[in-house]
Amino acid sequence: LYQRRVRGNQNLISNCFLNIDGNASNFDNFAVELSAINHKFSIIGLAGTNTDPENGNLYQLNGYSSCYQARFFCDIKKQVKPKGTGVCLYVKNSLNFSKIDELSLCTNYIETLFIKITPYSALIPLL
């Protein structure tokens, strides 16, 4: 369910990934299971959400901000693929992140969602 890694002397980064097989039917159970783990992951990735960015706010985790990728739109059928599509990342509120649009895509063959995490100390203060 999760892995941990340490990079040099930097802080611990932990992540969790799950193919949730539909937020509508499984998100609440996932949130309960996640709360039973005595650890706040830095990043949580979900695949198979079947959720668009417009509806991502319906599925919130306390202490996290979410970033949803648009689901696959089939040009032949002129509709969004109804199941088995949609990826998102939940990023701990203590991390400053932004989506990398040029690397995040959704096609018939692959769905990707990339983010850049910037340390708060690296931000330029506004005067």
C-alpha positions in Angstrom: 0.0 0.0 0.0 2.8 2.4 0.6 6.5 3.0 0.4 8.9 5.3 2.2 12.2 6.7 1.0 14.8 9.1 2.4 16.9 11.3 0.2 20.2 12.3 1.8 19.6 14.5 4.8 16.3 15.8 3.6 13.0 15.2 5.4 11.2 11.9 5.0 8.9 11.7 2.0 6.3 9.0 2.0 3.7 8.1 -0.6 0.7 5.8 -1.0 -0.8 4.6 -4.3 -4.1 2.8 -4.9 -6.2 1.9 -7.9 -9.4 3.0 -6.2 -11.8 1.6 -8.9 -14.2 4.5 -8.6 -14.3 7.3 -6.0 -18.1 7.2 -5.9 -18.1 3.6 -4.6 -14.8 3.3 -2.8 -13.5 6.7 -1.6 -15.2 6.7 1.8 -13.8 3.2 2.7 -10.4 4.3 1.5 -10.5 7.3 3.7 -11.5 5.2 6.7 -8.7 2.7 6.0 -6.2 5.5 5.6 -7.1 7.1 8.9 -6.4 3.7 10.6 -2.8 4.0 9.5 -0.9 6.0 12.0 1.0 7.9 9.4 0.3 11.1 7.3 1.7 10.3 3.8 3.3 13.2 2.0 1.6 12.3 -1.3 -1.3 9.9 -2.0 -1.9 8.8 -5.6 -5.2 7.4 -6.9 -5.9 5.8 -10.3 -9.3 4.8 -11.6 -11.1 7.6 -9.8 -13.7 8.1 -12.6 -13.7 11.7 -11.4 -13.0 14.9 -13.3 -11.3 18.0 -11.8 -14.7 19.7 -11.6 -15.9 17.1 -9.1 -12.7 16.4 -7.3 -13.7 18.7 -4.4 -16.4 16.1 -3.6 -13.6 13.8 -2.4 -11.5 15.5 0.2 -9.0 14.2 2.7 -8.3 16.3 5.8 -4.8 17.8 5.7 -4.4 17.4 1.9 -4.9 19.4 -1.2 -6.0 17.5 -4.3 -5.0 17.7 -8.0 -7.2 15.8 -10.5 -6.4 15.1 -14.1 -9.1 15.3 -16.7 -10.5 11.9 -17.8 -10.1 10.4 -21.3 -12.5 11.8 -23.9 -13.1 9.4 -26.8 -13.4 11.3 -30.0 -15.0 8.3 -31.8 -17.8 7.9 -29.2 -17.9 11.6 -28.4 -18.0 11.0 -24.7 -15.8 10.7 -21.6 -14.7 7.1 -20.9 -17.2 6.2 -18.1 -15.0 3.7 -16.1 -11.3 3.0 -15.5 -10.0 6.5 -16.0 -9.0 9.4 -13.9 -5.9 10.0 -11.8 -5.3 12.3 -8.9 -2.8 13.2 -6.3 -3.4 14.3 -2.7 -0.5 16.4 -1.4 0.0 17.1 2.2 -0.9 20.8 3.0 2.5 21.4 4.4 4.0 20.9 0.9 3.9 23.6 -1.8 3.2 22.1 -5.2 2.1 23.0 -8.7 0.9 20.8 -11.6 3.3 20.4 -14.5 0.8 20.7 -17.4 3.3 19.8 -20.2 3.9 16.4 -18.6 0.3 15.7 -17.4 -1.8 14.1 -20.1 -4.6 11.8 -20.8 -4.8 9.6 -23.9 -6.4 6.4 -25.0 -3.2 4.6 -23.8 -1.8 6.5 -20.8 -2.9 8.9 -18.1 -0.2 10.9 -16.3 -0.2 13.6 -13.6 3.0 15.3 -12.6 3.6 17.9 -9.9 6.5 20.0 -8.8 7.1 20.3 -5.1 8.9 23.5 -4.1 10.3 23.9 -0.5 8.6 26.9 1.2 12.1 28.2 2.0 12.8 28.5 -1.7 9.9 30.8 -2.4 10.7 34.4 -3.0 9.0 36.7 -0.4 6.8 39.5 -1.8 7.6 42.9 -0.3 
